[in-house]
Amino acid sequence: MPDLFADIVLPVPLPRLFTYSVPPELAGGLETGCRVVVSFGKKKLLSGVVFRLHHEAPQAYACKPLQSVLEGGPVVLAAQLKLWQWMADYYQCTLGEIYKAALPSGLKLESETRVYYNADFEQETDLPEKALLVLDFLSREKHTTIGRLNELTGLKNCYGLVKALMDMEAVFVHERLNAAYRAREEAFIQLAEGARSENGMRDAFDALGRAPKQLQVLMTFVQKAGGVESVMAGAGLWRKELLDLVEGGAGALSELLKKGTLVQEQREVSRLAQERVELQEKKALSEVQTKALEQVREQLSPDKPVLLHGVTSSGKTELYIHLIEEVLQSDRQALYLLPEIALTTQITSRLKAHFGDKLGIYHSRFSDAERVEVWQNLLGEQPYQVILGVRSAVFLPFKALGLIIVDEEHEHSFKQFDPAPRYHARDVALVLGRHFGAQVLLGTATPSMESYYNAETGKYGLVELATRHEGLQLPEVVVVNTRDEQRKKRMTGPFSPQLVALMQDALERHEQIILFQNRRGFAPYLECTVCAWISRCKHCDVSMTYHKGIHQLVCHYCGYTEPVHTVCQACGNPSLQLKGFGTQKIEEEIQALLPGVRVGRMDYDTTRSKKGYEDLIGAFEQGKLDVLVGTQMVTKGLDFDRVSVVGILNADGMLNNPDFRAFERSYQMMAQVSGRAGRKNRRGTVVLQTSDPEHPVIARVRNNDFAGFYAEQLAEREQFKYPPFYRLVYLTVKHKQRQTAQGAAQALAHFLREVFGNRVLGPQEPPVARIQDVHLQKIMLKLERQASTVKAKELMQDCINRVLATQSWRYVQVAADVDPM
């Protein structure tokens, strides 16, 4: 029989896969998608995934053998590997980069250097103090990691010390795989074998006549575990559950375990245990919703996605629930994608009420072990039938996917920016649907230009919901000219008199308010009023934001902080002033303006914890907060019954971004945040503050005129060769030296023009030209939609390789971003 070889995907960004020979003893149960351990480089061990099994020995290098197979079956299914290959080709990255993004860290084992003590070592010379410290520690512990030795010695890097000890043969090192995922175990209590009979049970109770607490624990155990027959058949209780039932029963339980009346063992438990909820029937649809659902059903097919364009509060979620139930009846799975973790908080309770334990949730605020358990559940015999998740959920190992819903499909949060793969979850979902023959439904109140264009040209189906549920009116949009109000000295901090009056009226009626400002922190920058110096990050080309809570200046790109200056760093004058306003300042100003008002703030700083979103949204839903101040997090599909006023405090900041999508994104964000107002019982009001009330985008938002906005933008996009008519690729050249980055970028642009001609623009410095001390140069390619992405990737990579092969540019990095946002 010919030798067997395996192409392995490893978590390294290499353009090709490495081939390993398969020893006969490992060949039996090996399949594509299995995790294996391989030797990589001189000593390193890595875990990888089998991409292909074959009988073709590589010609360029001698094969190393596989070290071991980690599971009895695949952890990545064939449909996923097919998707990985498509993503590598389309998004111009490597399979290794996709592997790193797709699998939870707990399923990616990494090599860990361990240092072992040599018990036969005999010291012949005096050793430095830190070497003796290491040897004393190792003689007790026998082995440890390099990281722990760094902590012990206080050295940033103790490799030199370890090498010196290795040369003396005092220690030796070994590379072993560190398994990140460990199953959670808890103590489970059962009746001992000897007591599982009528006589044994009687003897056990009789023996406890003088131990009332032990008797109470035993009686409680029998009752709560299901009665005498159940415990004799092996039923039991979790230790924690039993001790919760008997106050102060820990000592008595320990005695029962010592006597052998009860026994305890460790059992694996899920980290994903969900509270039982009472299942609800799906709500009856209105006449308008019923008609829309019929139109969706008519147009939806595996070959044709459908765009559901429904105004805010039109009842799209209820349509999704009906469609999911239909898919589940045919024993297929549904994937419900949302752009933000914040949204999963509200949608989860609605879906749980319908689908109970059929629902699984997957997002980055879960611990890594929880994500591993979701992954393993989907590989098991009884997988979740509905998955609610953010963009990374497209990588999960589905077996029978029948429906994919991409809610708020326009959201740029679906785009992964760094690191590679820089994918867009909406577009990946469309390809995933094709691979499974699954239906794909895109839903939004403000469609992306690309999706609406595809619907208008017949590539997608189109269903429109033009009215709010139960006939509720869309909010009234009041546009306020802040330039005039400031000139008349009528502004109170960032609030116009119109907004203040509406907020006061809403609070008197016990209604709620949302204030939107797309900038976190207290003030965007610190400026000298004499020479106009601005505090800037020492590592990035951006101003530093003042955070009042920690009284520090913070860079929102790299996280660098520094104390607040008391004098100007340029002219030395103590004439520094905070300029602009972020969410922290608005929170403070609203409390000063409306004493006693209860204010919550939703931004990155307040939602870092696992339950940050949940607690804040729950408090606002329950009426414990009157005002919610937030960044773009508050714009995305949240549903609050009592919100009657929404304030958009600074529309100009969004409209003036140097980006071809600035108007599209501004319209979407303003329309979405407006949609949070007046969602139950009464019409809401939106106050839109701007210094340019005649701006065309402002006019479209005021009149809720998506069609007019779309027509204007489409004409501009066609004229200037932007999506949806052309595909964009950004190539970002990075290096720590500005001149090196510029030189490499100029050479790369020259090579690209030889191939792509005038489709190449640049290079030029982006608006933020230095991040974390790395200088950036950007090149843009505008490619026709019908051009082959695989061929374009090959041609671009050839040009990149020509640059990187030059000695002076060998440390330059080039990152490709296809369909940038």
LINNOR-V434089 format. One record per residue. N is the residue number from 1. PSI is psi in whole degrees, 0 to 359 (NA if undefined). Layout:
[[N PSI] [N PSI]]
//
This chain:
[[1 134] [2 155] [3 148] [4 138] [5 155] [6 129] [7 125] [8 131] [9 120] [10 154] [11 53] [12 143] [13 62] [14 142] [15 338] [16 159] [17 151] [18 142] [19 134] [20 149] [21 148] [22 111] [23 146] [24 323] [25 344] [26 352] [27 334] [28 305] [29 11] [30 132] [31 164] [32 142] [33 351] [34 149] [35 136] [36 160] [37 131] [38 158] [39 131] [40 131] [41 208] [42 313] [43 349] [44 142] [45 137] [46 152] [47 142] [48 181] [49 135] [50 119] [51 325] [52 140] [53 137] [54 183] [55 25] [56 109] [57 137] [58 146] [59 334] [60 341] [61 159] [62 135] [63 139] [64 154] [65 154] [66 142] [67 315] [68 163] [69 131] [70 330] [71 169] [72 354] [73 176] [74 146] [75 346] [76 126] [77 166] [78 320] [79 325] [80 316] [81 324] [82 319] [83 318] [84 316] [85 318] [86 316] [87 320] [88 320] [89 313] [90 316] [91 10] [92 53] [93 189] [94 160] [95 327] [96 321] [97 324] [98 319] [99 317] [100 324] [101 327] [102 312] [103 140] [104 151] [105 328] [106 342] [107 5] [108 99] [109 142] [110 149] [111 137] [112 124] [113 122] [114 141] [115 127] [116 145] [117 136] [118 105] [119 340] [120 2] [121 133] [122 121] [123 125] [124 339] [125 164] [126 140] [127 151] [128 158] [129 318] [130 329] [131 320] [132 321] [133 317] [134 316] [135 320] [136 316] [137 315] [138 329] [139 332] [140 314] [141 343] [142 316] [143 159] [144 183] [145 162] [146 319] [147 316] [148 326] [149 325] [150 315] [151 318] [152 315] [153 343] [154 8] [155 147] [156 328] [157 111] [158 17] [159 320] [160 317] [161 317] [162 320] [163 320] [164 319] [165 327] [166 319] [167 329] [168 357] [169 30] [170 330] [171 164] [172 159] [173 158] [174 137] [175 124] [176 159] [177 131] [178 111] [179 116] [180 325] [181 131] [182 134] [183 145] [184 136] [185 146] [186 158] [187 132] [188 132] [189 134] [190 165] [191 137] [192 152] [193 319] [194 341] [195 3] [196 53] [197 164] [198 315] [199 316] [200 318] [201 316] [202 316] [203 321] [204 316] [205 320] [206 324] [207 347] [208 19] [209 326] [210 14] [211 76] [212 325] [213 319] [214 321] [215 319] [216 317] [217 315] [218 317] [219 317] [220 317] [221 311] [222 316] [223 311] [224 341] [225 2] [226 4] [227 175] [228 311] [229 320] [230 313] [231 328] [232 337] [233 359] [234 1] [235 157] [236 189] [237 153] [238 142] [239 315] [240 320] [241 317] [242 316] [243 333] [244 333] [245 334] [246 106] [247 129] [248 30] [249 5] [250 316] [251 317] [252 320] [253 318] [254 319] [255 320] [256 325] [257 320] [258 320] [259 343] [260 13] [261 318] [262 156] [263 153] [264 137] [265 156] [266 128] [267 146] [268 134] [269 153] [270 142] [271 353] [272 15] [273 126] [274 149] [275 142] [276 132] [277 151] [278 120] [279 142] [280 151] [281 149] [282 148] [283 149] [284 138] [285 150] [286 171] [287 319] [288 317] [289 319] [290 316] [291 317] [292 319] [293 319] [294 319] [295 321] [296 312] [297 318] [298 322] [299 337] [300 127] [301 162] [302 336] [303 349] [304 105] [305 163] [306 137] [307 119] [308 104] [309 99] [310 134] [311 162] [312 139] [313 28] [314 357] [315 30] [316 321] [317 322] [318 325] [319 319] [320 316] [321 318] [322 317] [323 320] [324 316] [325 322] [326 320] [327 319] [328 328] [329 338] [330 19] [331 36] [332 166] [333 159] [334 140] [335 124] [336 108] [337 135] [338 152] [339 336] [340 144] [341 325] [342 323] [343 329] [344 333] [345 312] [346 318] [347 327] [348 313] [349 325] [350 318] [351 324] [352 322] [353 335] [354 321] [355 351] [356 229] [357 6] [358 347] [359 131] [360 149] [361 141] [362 111] [363 173] [364 347] [365 350] [366 149] [367 161] [368 322] [369 323] [370 321] [371 323] [372 320] [373 323] [374 316] [375 312] [376 326] [377 316] [378 338] [379 348] [380 187] [381 330] [382 73] [383 162] [384 143] [385 336] [386 129] [387 127] [388 121] [389 172] [390 194] [391 326] [392 347] [393 344] [394 343] [395 353] [396 153] [397 75] [398 147] [399 329] [400 58] [401 126] [402 337] [403 135] [404 124] [405 124] [406 98] [407 145] [408 52] [409 340] [410 346] [411 131] [412 352] [413 344] [414 348] [415 129] [416 123] [417 310] [418 145] [419 187] [420 152] [421 135] [422 73] [423 163] [424 118] [425 328] [426 314] [427 324] [428 322] [429 323] [430 319] [431 319] [432 319] [433 319] [434 319] [435 326] [436 354] [437 33] [438 153] [439 144] [440 125] [441 124] [442 128] [443 140] [444 158] [445 342] [446 81] [447 151] [448 155] [449 318] [450 314] [451 318] [452 324] [453 316] [454 326] [455 319] [456 329] [457 4] [458 359] [459 324] [460 155] [461 160] [462 126] [463 132] [464 134] [465 102] [466 353] [467 152] [468 157] [469 139] [470 26] [471 15] [472 137] [473 148] [474 152] [475 154] [476 131] [477 118] [478 117] [479 127] [480 129] [481 100] [482 334] [483 317] [484 318] [485 324] [486 321] [487 324] [488 2] [489 44] [490 356] [491 139] [492 94] [493 233] [494 7] [495 130] [496 159] [497 326] [498 317] [499 319] [500 315] [501 316] [502 322] [503 318] [504 317] [505 317] [506 318] [507 324] [508 327] [509 7] [510 38] [511 172] [512 165] [513 141] [514 131] [515 126] [516 122] [517 115] [518 51] [519 121] [520 178] [521 186] [522 309] [523 138] [524 330] [525 165] [526 125] [527 144] [528 126] [529 350] [530 305] [531 1] [532 19] [533 142] [534 136] [535 125] [536 154] [537 140] [538 346] [539 342] [540 155] [541 59] [542 155] [543 156] [544 139] [545 137] [546 127] [547 115] [548 324] [549 322] [550 358] [551 54] [552 159] [553 133] [554 135] [555 123] [556 0] [557 315] [558 352] [559 1] [560 138] [561 154] [562 157] [563 158] [564 127] [565 147] [566 337] [567 156] [568 133] [569 350] [570 308] [571 351] [572 1] [573 143] [574 53] [575 43] [576 143] [577 138] [578 134] [579 145] [580 185] [581 138] [582 187] [583 325] [584 316] [585 321] [586 318] [587 316] [588 318] [589 322] [590 326] [591 326] [592 323] [593 320] [594 80] [595 139] [596 352] [597 143] [598 117] [599 135] [600 151] [601 126] [602 101] [603 184] [604 327] [605 329] [606 356] [607 27] [608 327] [609 164] [610 321] [611 18] [612 310] [613 310] [614 313] [615 317] [616 313] [617 321] [618 316] [619 320] [620 319] [621 320] [622 3] [623 16] [624 348] [625 145] [626 325] [627 134] [628 115] [629 133] [630 166] [631 204] [632 347] [633 328] [634 355] [635 351] [636 81] [637 11] [638 146] [639 107] [640 129] [641 325] [642 10] [643 121] [644 342] [645 132] [646 131] [647 122] [648 106] [649 334] [650 86] [651 336] [652 324] [653 324] [654 319] [655 336] [656 16] [657 141] [658 74] [659 137] [660 343] [661 7] [662 315] [663 318] [664 313] [665 322] [666 314] [667 313] [668 314] [669 317] [670 320] [671 321] [672 314] [673 329] [674 326] [675 350] [676 349] [677 140] [678 49] [679 350] [680 132] [681 325] [682 160] [683 137] [684 174] [685 136] [686 128] [687 116] [688 108] [689 127] [690 153] [691 357] [692 73] [693 345] [694 3] [695 136] [696 325] [697 321] [698 318] [699 320] [700 322] [701 317] [702 320] [703 5] [704 45] [705 77] [706 320] [707 315] [708 318] [709 315] [710 315] [711 317] [712 312] [713 321] [714 319] [715 319] [716 318] [717 319] [718 319] [719 321] [720 14] [721 57] [722 167] [723 145] [724 6] [725 332] [726 156] [727 132] [728 144] [729 125] [730 131] [731 119] [732 120] [733 129] [734 137] [735 155] [736 338] [737 127] [738 317] [739 321] [740 315] [741 318] [742 316] [743 315] [744 320] [745 319] [746 316] [747 317] [748 316] [749 321] [750 313] [751 321] [752 322] [753 330] [754 331] [755 313] [756 355] [757 224] [758 8] [759 350] [760 128] [761 139] [762 189] [763 159] [764 162] [765 133] [766 169] [767 322] [768 101] [769 356] [770 125] [771 126] [772 44] [773 15] [774 126] [775 142] [776 144] [777 137] [778 136] [779 135] [780 136] [781 134] [782 109] [783 142] [784 146] [785 325] [786 355] [787 144] [788 122] [789 326] [790 314] [791 318] [792 319] [793 316] [794 315] [795 318] [796 318] [797 324] [798 315] [799 317] [800 317] [801 324] [802 322] [803 310] [804 340] [805 345] [806 131] [807 316] [808 347] [809 17] [810 340] [811 8] [812 145] [813 143] [814 121] [815 131] [816 136] [817 106] [818 137] [819 59] [820 155] [821 NA]]
//
